[in-house]
Amino acid sequence: MKRRAFLKTAALGATALGLHPCLPPAAGESAGTPSQPARPNIVLILADDLGWGSVGCYGADPKIIRTPHIDRLAKEGVRFTDANAPSSVCSPTRYGLLTGRYCWRTSLKYEVLGPRAPLHIEPKRPTIASLLKSLGYRTAIVGKWHLGYQSDKTDYTKPLRPGAQDVGFDYQFAVPSNHGDVTGVFVEGETVFGLRSATLTPQKYKSFRGVSQLGLDAPQRVDDEVMPTLTQKAVAWIKQQEPGTPFFLYYCPVAVHNPVTPSAQTRKTSGAGPYGDWIHELDASVGAVLAALDEKGLAHNTLVLFTADNGGEFFGEEQRIAREAGLNAMGPFKGDKHTVWEGGFRVPYIVRWPGHAPAGAVCDAMISLVDTYATIAALVGAPMPPATEAAEDSFNILPAWLGEKSDTPLRPHMVLHSADGVFAIRKGPWKWIEGKPAKPKPPAMRKDEFQPQLYNLANDIAETADVQKDNPAVVAELSGLLERCRTQPNTRP
């Protein structure tokens, strides 16, 4: 079967859902050279806390921020304008991305996993990595993991199993939790990188917030060297791949999460202070990955998906300096990381696949990062598991990746969930916020989120006017729909 015919067959599962119109490539731009192997390599880059407006192709001012490598992906692929993280914080989004299931269906009802939390993905649950591994792909996770290890409170002096290897990854080089976390170490394979003994000296090391680290007897991460290290590991793994065997790299840079620690190579390169330099660090890392693909002759048969785990963050001295310099990290949206507002969920999302994803296209379809599982399954021709058993909330959006057009939505609705456990649901132009935090003591600074409200995003993208009083039928419909989504085991057919 020819490649185009195969892709159209694989995409049939989404036909009933349809597509929002996607703009064609700009005049004169090439769509690339068709690839030969039946299944492409896949590189999924998940940036950390990267706001929608923090890169050039999403509106960052080139006088203060320059992201040529991320912009290159947009020029050579499809850029989405309504891509959404399922949660406004990281662990729940990472769970949803890999499994195709909303994380609020699990025991994690608000906030994120702690650095000593057990593995949150059930070892028998299918993930993108296990799906691709079953088809002969080599698989790797390089970068931030933040999904836990072992079956109980994590003991980092012992083998970290179950862990990433038990949910489909052949290789792991990871930051266990967050940049600047209390572990202070890297993980490689199933152990702490360079672990010398089970001795702990907690008072010897401090995290960036001044909290004592675990004190593991192992090489400690140096904050401004973490991104260069992760970049080197990702590039090295790509260069180790052999022709004829497809691979999947899940690359999770710690940039641009706090602490803001640009390396010596990117320091003082932006017009937005250290935070702008930190964005430059992320872009340079993306550029190194793309260069490795080019050098190996792999770019023509590699699909690259670039996105982020949630919106950017307003708070911090470095972020304040960047805002005063003119960086509008969340673009036109209200709120940021943690919140139930659009700024917490809207993320950059770019798909480059030479010869298949049309170069320079822009798609306005509403999509969620949980759709990645079903879309990759369609791309490689793998059957989906029953909707009640796995990938419960993942919709096939492969036609949008390929730039195909339709007048109907990709997914009928989408559930969103804030750091405080506040639910929202979107359908058509409407966004209904339920306003009930699951967190026992939610922060007073976000009290405006803890009440029911309705917005028409078609004419109020900044969520300035609550219109629930004028639209009681819409409120009734969406509140009922949200309750059905929560009580039923799945939202995909």
NORGITA-V256895 format. One record per residue. RES is the residue in three letters. SS is DSSP state (alpha for helix, beta for strand, coil for the rest). D_FIRST is the distance of its C-alpha to the first C-alpha in whole Angstrom. Layout:
res->RES ss->SS d_first->D_FIRST
res->RES ss->SS d_first->D_FIRST
This chain:
res->MET ss->coil d_first->0
res->LYS ss->coil d_first->4
res->ARG ss->alpha d_first->7
res->ARG ss->alpha d_first->8
res->ALA ss->alpha d_first->6
res->PHE ss->alpha d_first->6
res->LEU ss->alpha d_first->10
res->LYS ss->alpha d_first->11
res->THR ss->alpha d_first->10
res->ALA ss->alpha d_first->12
res->ALA ss->alpha d_first->15
res->LEU ss->alpha d_first->15
res->GLY ss->alpha d_first->18
res->ALA ss->alpha d_first->20
res->THR ss->coil d_first->20
res->ALA ss->coil d_first->24
res->LEU ss->coil d_first->25
res->GLY ss->coil d_first->24
res->LEU ss->coil d_first->25
res->HIS ss->coil d_first->28
res->PRO ss->coil d_first->28
res->CYS ss->beta d_first->27
res->LEU ss->beta d_first->28
res->PRO ss->coil d_first->26
res->PRO ss->coil d_first->26
res->ALA ss->coil d_first->30
res->ALA ss->coil d_first->30
res->GLY ss->coil d_first->30
res->GLU ss->coil d_first->28
res->SER ss->coil d_first->24
res->ALA ss->coil d_first->21
res->GLY ss->coil d_first->20
res->THR ss->coil d_first->18
res->PRO ss->coil d_first->14
res->SER ss->coil d_first->14
res->GLN ss->coil d_first->12
res->PRO ss->coil d_first->12
res->ALA ss->coil d_first->9
res->ARG ss->coil d_first->12
res->PRO ss->coil d_first->15
res->ASN ss->beta d_first->19
res->ILE ss->beta d_first->21
res->VAL ss->beta d_first->25
res->LEU ss->beta d_first->27
res->ILE ss->beta d_first->30
res->LEU ss->beta d_first->32
res->ALA ss->beta d_first->36
res->ASP ss->coil d_first->39
res->ASP ss->coil d_first->41
res->LEU ss->coil d_first->40
res->GLY ss->coil d_first->41
res->TRP ss->coil d_first->39
res->GLY ss->coil d_first->41
res->SER ss->coil d_first->42
res->VAL ss->coil d_first->39
res->GLY ss->alpha d_first->39
res->CYS ss->alpha d_first->36
res->TYR ss->alpha d_first->37
res->GLY ss->coil d_first->41
res->ALA ss->coil d_first->43
res->ASP ss->coil d_first->46
res->PRO ss->coil d_first->45
res->LYS ss->coil d_first->48
res->ILE ss->coil d_first->48
res->ILE ss->coil d_first->45
res->ARG ss->coil d_first->42
res->THR ss->coil d_first->39
res->PRO ss->alpha d_first->37
res->HIS ss->alpha d_first->34
res->ILE ss->alpha d_first->33
res->ASP ss->alpha d_first->34
res->ARG ss->alpha d_first->31
res->LEU ss->alpha d_first->29
res->ALA ss->alpha d_first->29
res->LYS ss->alpha d_first->29
res->GLU ss->alpha d_first->26
res->GLY ss->coil d_first->24
res->VAL ss->beta d_first->25
res->ARG ss->beta d_first->29
res->PHE ss->beta d_first->29
res->THR ss->beta d_first->33
res->ASP ss->beta d_first->33
res->ALA ss->beta d_first->32
res->ASN ss->beta d_first->34
res->ALA ss->coil d_first->35
res->PRO ss->coil d_first->36
res->SER ss->beta d_first->39
res->SER ss->coil d_first->41
res->VAL ss->coil d_first->42
res->CYS ss->alpha d_first->40
res->SER ss->alpha d_first->40
res->PRO ss->alpha d_first->38
res->THR ss->alpha d_first->36
res->ARG ss->alpha d_first->34
res->TYR ss->alpha d_first->34
res->GLY ss->alpha d_first->33
res->LEU ss->alpha d_first->30
res->LEU ss->alpha d_first->29
res->THR ss->alpha d_first->29
res->GLY ss->coil d_first->28
res->ARG ss->coil d_first->32
res->TYR ss->coil d_first->35
res->CYS ss->alpha d_first->37
res->TRP ss->alpha d_first->40
res->ARG ss->alpha d_first->39
res->THR ss->coil d_first->40
res->SER ss->coil d_first->44
res->LEU ss->coil d_first->44
res->LYS ss->coil d_first->45
res->TYR ss->coil d_first->46
res->GLU ss->coil d_first->46
res->VAL ss->coil d_first->45
res->LEU ss->coil d_first->45
res->GLY ss->coil d_first->48
res->PRO ss->coil d_first->47
res->ARG ss->coil d_first->48
res->ALA ss->coil d_first->46
res->PRO ss->coil d_first->44
res->LEU ss->coil d_first->40
res->HIS ss->coil d_first->39
res->ILE ss->coil d_first->36
res->GLU ss->coil d_first->36
res->PRO ss->coil d_first->35
res->LYS ss->coil d_first->33
res->ARG ss->coil d_first->31
res->PRO ss->coil d_first->27
res->THR ss->coil d_first->27
res->ILE ss->alpha d_first->24
res->ALA ss->alpha d_first->25
res->SER ss->alpha d_first->25
res->LEU ss->alpha d_first->22
res->LEU ss->alpha d_first->21
res->LYS ss->alpha d_first->23
res->SER ss->alpha d_first->22
res->LEU ss->coil d_first->18
res->GLY ss->coil d_first->20
res->TYR ss->coil d_first->21
res->ARG ss->beta d_first->24
res->THR ss->beta d_first->26
res->ALA ss->beta d_first->29
res->ILE ss->beta d_first->32
res->VAL ss->beta d_first->34
res->GLY ss->beta d_first->37
res->LYS ss->beta d_first->38
res->TRP ss->coil d_first->38
res->HIS ss->coil d_first->40
res->LEU ss->coil d_first->39
res->GLY ss->coil d_first->42
res->TYR ss->coil d_first->42
res->GLN ss->coil d_first->43
res->SER ss->coil d_first->44
res->ASP ss->coil d_first->48
res->LYS ss->coil d_first->50
res->THR ss->coil d_first->48
res->ASP ss->coil d_first->50
res->TYR ss->coil d_first->49
res->THR ss->coil d_first->51
res->LYS ss->coil d_first->49
res->PRO ss->coil d_first->45
res->LEU ss->coil d_first->43
res->ARG ss->coil d_first->41
res->PRO ss->coil d_first->39
res->GLY ss->coil d_first->38
res->ALA ss->alpha d_first->35
res->GLN ss->alpha d_first->34
res->ASP ss->alpha d_first->34
res->VAL ss->alpha d_first->31
res->GLY ss->coil d_first->29
res->PHE ss->coil d_first->30
res->ASP ss->coil d_first->30
res->TYR ss->beta d_first->32
res->GLN ss->beta d_first->35
res->PHE ss->beta d_first->37
res->ALA ss->beta d_first->39
res->VAL ss->beta d_first->42
res->PRO ss->coil d_first->43
res->SER ss->coil d_first->44
res->ASN ss->coil d_first->45
res->HIS ss->coil d_first->46
res->GLY ss->coil d_first->49
res->ASP ss->coil d_first->49
res->VAL ss->coil d_first->52
res->THR ss->coil d_first->50
res->GLY ss->coil d_first->50
res->VAL ss->coil d_first->48
res->PHE ss->beta d_first->44
res->VAL ss->beta d_first->42
res->GLU ss->beta d_first->40
res->GLY ss->coil d_first->38
res->GLU ss->coil d_first->40
res->THR ss->beta d_first->44
res->VAL ss->beta d_first->46
res->PHE ss->coil d_first->45
res->GLY ss->coil d_first->48
res->LEU ss->coil d_first->50
res->ARG ss->coil d_first->53
res->SER ss->coil d_first->55
res->ALA ss->coil d_first->55
res->THR ss->coil d_first->58
res->LEU ss->beta d_first->58
res->THR ss->coil d_first->60
res->PRO ss->alpha d_first->60
res->GLN ss->alpha d_first->62
res->LYS ss->alpha d_first->61
res->TYR ss->coil d_first->58
res->LYS ss->beta d_first->58
res->SER ss->coil d_first->55
res->PHE ss->coil d_first->55
res->ARG ss->coil d_first->56
res->GLY ss->coil d_first->59
res->VAL ss->coil d_first->58
res->SER ss->beta d_first->59
res->GLN ss->coil d_first->55
res->LEU ss->coil d_first->55
res->GLY ss->coil d_first->56
res->LEU ss->beta d_first->54
res->ASP ss->coil d_first->55
res->ALA ss->coil d_first->52
res->PRO ss->coil d_first->51
res->GLN ss->coil d_first->51
res->ARG ss->coil d_first->49
res->VAL ss->coil d_first->50
res->ASP ss->alpha d_first->49
res->ASP ss->alpha d_first->49
res->GLU ss->alpha d_first->47
res->VAL ss->alpha d_first->44
res->MET ss->alpha d_first->42
res->PRO ss->alpha d_first->42
res->THR ss->alpha d_first->42
res->LEU ss->alpha d_first->39
res->THR ss->alpha d_first->37
res->GLN ss->alpha d_first->38
res->LYS ss->alpha d_first->36
res->ALA ss->alpha d_first->33
res->VAL ss->alpha d_first->33
res->ALA ss->alpha d_first->34
res->TRP ss->alpha d_first->31
res->ILE ss->alpha d_first->28
res->LYS ss->alpha d_first->30
res->GLN ss->alpha d_first->30
res->GLN ss->coil d_first->26
res->GLU ss->coil d_first->25
res->PRO ss->coil d_first->22
res->GLY ss->coil d_first->19
res->THR ss->coil d_first->20
res->PRO ss->coil d_first->19
res->PHE ss->beta d_first->22
res->PHE ss->beta d_first->23
res->LEU ss->beta d_first->27
res->TYR ss->beta d_first->29
res->TYR ss->beta d_first->31
res->CYS ss->beta d_first->34
res->PRO ss->coil d_first->37
res->VAL ss->coil d_first->41
res->ALA ss->coil d_first->41
res->VAL ss->coil d_first->43
res->HIS ss->coil d_first->44
res->ASN ss->coil d_first->48
res->PRO ss->coil d_first->50
res->VAL ss->coil d_first->49
res->THR ss->coil d_first->49
res->PRO ss->coil d_first->48
res->SER ss->coil d_first->48
res->ALA ss->coil d_first->50
res->GLN ss->coil d_first->47
res->THR ss->coil d_first->47
res->ARG ss->coil d_first->50
res->LYS ss->coil d_first->52
res->THR ss->coil d_first->49
res->SER ss->coil d_first->49
res->GLY ss->coil d_first->51
res->ALA ss->coil d_first->51
res->GLY ss->alpha d_first->53
res->PRO ss->alpha d_first->51
res->TYR ss->alpha d_first->49
res->GLY ss->alpha d_first->47
res->ASP ss->alpha d_first->47
res->TRP ss->alpha d_first->45
res->ILE ss->alpha d_first->43
res->HIS ss->alpha d_first->43
res->GLU ss->alpha d_first->42
res->LEU ss->alpha d_first->39
res->ASP ss->alpha d_first->38
res->ALA ss->alpha d_first->39
res->SER ss->alpha d_first->37
res->VAL ss->alpha d_first->33
res->GLY ss->alpha d_first->34
res->ALA ss->alpha d_first->34
res->VAL ss->alpha d_first->31
res->LEU ss->alpha d_first->29
res->ALA ss->alpha d_first->31
res->ALA ss->alpha d_first->30
res->LEU ss->alpha d_first->27
res->ASP ss->alpha d_first->27
res->GLU ss->alpha d_first->29
res->LYS ss->coil d_first->27
res->GLY ss->coil d_first->24
res->LEU ss->coil d_first->22
res->ALA ss->alpha d_first->22
res->HIS ss->alpha d_first->19
res->ASN ss->alpha d_first->17
res->THR ss->beta d_first->20
res->LEU ss->beta d_first->20
res->VAL ss->beta d_first->24
res->LEU ss->beta d_first->25
res->PHE ss->beta d_first->29
res->THR ss->beta d_first->31
res->ALA ss->beta d_first->35
res->ASP ss->coil d_first->36
res->ASN ss->coil d_first->39
res->GLY ss->coil d_first->41
res->GLY ss->coil d_first->43
res->GLU ss->coil d_first->47
res->PHE ss->coil d_first->50
res->PHE ss->coil d_first->53
res->GLY ss->coil d_first->54
res->GLU ss->alpha d_first->56
res->GLU ss->alpha d_first->53
res->GLN ss->alpha d_first->51
res->ARG ss->alpha d_first->55
res->ILE ss->alpha d_first->55
res->ALA ss->alpha d_first->52
res->ARG ss->alpha d_first->52
res->GLU ss->alpha d_first->56
res->ALA ss->alpha d_first->54
res->GLY ss->coil d_first->52
res->LEU ss->coil d_first->48
res->ASN ss->coil d_first->47
res->ALA ss->coil d_first->45
res->MET ss->coil d_first->44
res->GLY ss->coil d_first->43
res->PRO ss->coil d_first->45
res->PHE ss->coil d_first->44
res->LYS ss->coil d_first->47
res->GLY ss->coil d_first->48
res->ASP ss->coil d_first->46
res->LYS ss->coil d_first->45
res->HIS ss->coil d_first->46
res->THR ss->coil d_first->47
res->VAL ss->coil d_first->45
res->TRP ss->coil d_first->45
res->GLU ss->alpha d_first->42
res->GLY ss->alpha d_first->43
res->GLY ss->alpha d_first->42
res->PHE ss->alpha d_first->39
res->ARG ss->beta d_first->37
res->VAL ss->coil d_first->36
res->PRO ss->coil d_first->34
res->TYR ss->beta d_first->30
res->ILE ss->beta d_first->28
res->VAL ss->beta d_first->24
res->ARG ss->beta d_first->23
res->TRP ss->coil d_first->19
res->PRO ss->coil d_first->19
res->GLY ss->coil d_first->17
res->HIS ss->coil d_first->16
res->ALA ss->coil d_first->19
res->PRO ss->coil d_first->21
res->ALA ss->coil d_first->24
res->GLY ss->coil d_first->28
res->ALA ss->beta d_first->27
res->VAL ss->beta d_first->29
res->CYS ss->beta d_first->28
res->ASP ss->beta d_first->31
res->ALA ss->beta d_first->29
res->MET ss->beta d_first->31
res->ILE ss->beta d_first->29
res->SER ss->beta d_first->30
res->LEU ss->alpha d_first->30
res->VAL ss->alpha d_first->29
res->ASP ss->alpha d_first->26
res->THR ss->alpha d_first->24
res->TYR ss->alpha d_first->24
res->ALA ss->alpha d_first->21
res->THR ss->alpha d_first->20
res->ILE ss->alpha d_first->19
res->ALA ss->alpha d_first->18
res->ALA ss->alpha d_first->15
res->LEU ss->alpha d_first->14
res->VAL ss->alpha d_first->13
res->GLY ss->coil d_first->12
res->ALA ss->coil d_first->15
res->PRO ss->coil d_first->18
res->MET ss->coil d_first->21
res->PRO ss->coil d_first->24
res->PRO ss->coil d_first->27
res->ALA ss->coil d_first->28
res->THR ss->coil d_first->32
res->GLU ss->coil d_first->31
res->ALA ss->coil d_first->29
res->ALA ss->coil d_first->28
res->GLU ss->coil d_first->30
res->ASP ss->coil d_first->30
res->SER ss->coil d_first->27
res->PHE ss->coil d_first->25
res->ASN ss->coil d_first->21
res->ILE ss->coil d_first->22
res->LEU ss->alpha d_first->18
res->PRO ss->alpha d_first->18
res->ALA ss->alpha d_first->22
res->TRP ss->alpha d_first->20
res->LEU ss->coil d_first->18
res->GLY ss->coil d_first->21
res->GLU ss->coil d_first->20
res->LYS ss->coil d_first->23
res->SER ss->coil d_first->25
res->ASP ss->coil d_first->29
res->THR ss->coil d_first->29
res->PRO ss->coil d_first->29
res->LEU ss->coil d_first->26
res->ARG ss->coil d_first->29
res->PRO ss->coil d_first->32
res->HIS ss->coil d_first->34
res->MET ss->beta d_first->35
res->VAL ss->beta d_first->37
res->LEU ss->beta d_first->39
res->HIS ss->beta d_first->42
res->SER ss->coil d_first->44
res->ALA ss->coil d_first->46
res->ASP ss->coil d_first->49
res->GLY ss->coil d_first->47
res->VAL ss->coil d_first->47
res->PHE ss->beta d_first->44
res->ALA ss->beta d_first->43
res->ILE ss->beta d_first->40
res->ARG ss->beta d_first->38
res->LYS ss->beta d_first->37
res->GLY ss->coil d_first->37
res->PRO ss->coil d_first->40
res->TRP ss->beta d_first->42
res->LYS ss->beta d_first->43
res->TRP ss->beta d_first->45
res->ILE ss->beta d_first->47
res->GLU ss->coil d_first->48
res->GLY ss->coil d_first->51
res->LYS ss->coil d_first->51
res->PRO ss->coil d_first->51
res->ALA ss->coil d_first->50
res->LYS ss->coil d_first->52
res->PRO ss->coil d_first->56
res->LYS ss->coil d_first->57
res->PRO ss->coil d_first->55
res->PRO ss->coil d_first->56
res->ALA ss->alpha d_first->59
res->MET ss->alpha d_first->57
res->ARG ss->alpha d_first->54
res->LYS ss->alpha d_first->56
res->ASP ss->alpha d_first->55
res->GLU ss->alpha d_first->52
res->PHE ss->coil d_first->54
res->GLN ss->coil d_first->54
res->PRO ss->coil d_first->52
res->GLN ss->beta d_first->51
res->LEU ss->beta d_first->48
res->TYR ss->beta d_first->47
res->ASN ss->beta d_first->45
res->LEU ss->coil d_first->43
res->ALA ss->coil d_first->42
res->ASN ss->coil d_first->45
res->ASP ss->coil d_first->46
res->ILE ss->coil d_first->44
res->ALA ss->coil d_first->47
res->GLU ss->coil d_first->48
res->THR ss->coil d_first->51
res->ALA ss->coil d_first->52
res->ASP ss->coil d_first->52
res->VAL ss->coil d_first->52
res->GLN ss->alpha d_first->52
res->LYS ss->alpha d_first->55
res->ASP ss->alpha d_first->54
res->ASN ss->coil d_first->51
res->PRO ss->alpha d_first->52
res->ALA ss->alpha d_first->49
res->VAL ss->alpha d_first->46
res->VAL ss->alpha d_first->48
res->ALA ss->alpha d_first->48
res->GLU ss->alpha d_first->44
res->LEU ss->alpha d_first->43
res->SER ss->alpha d_first->46
res->GLY ss->alpha d_first->45
res->LEU ss->alpha d_first->41
res->LEU ss->alpha d_first->42
res->GLU ss->alpha d_first->44
res->ARG ss->alpha d_first->41
res->CYS ss->alpha d_first->38
res->ARG ss->alpha d_first->41
res->THR ss->alpha d_first->42
res->GLN ss->coil d_first->38
res->PRO ss->coil d_first->36
res->ASN ss->coil d_first->33
res->THR ss->coil d_first->32
res->ARG ss->coil d_first->29
res->PRO ss->coil d_first->28
